[in-house]
């Protein structure tokens, strides 16, 4: 049986273009949170919801994460 994510904790923070992201491959960005958001917020906001029963980040989207990483690499060039 899979977790139904009934017990969660949410964290939200406004970073006003002062976010820093380090991707799994070492690519780094600073400024606004990445767009598209991949489940950790976007723009001025860091927003995370975690299931405290299983540890899953609710709403994390791997495809959008990969898209944001490609965008970050293109901006770095």
Protein Blocks (a to p, Z undefined) as FASTA:
>chain_A
ZZehlaccdddddeehpaccddfkopacehjdddddehiaghjbccddddfknopaghia
fklmmmmmmmmmmmmZZ
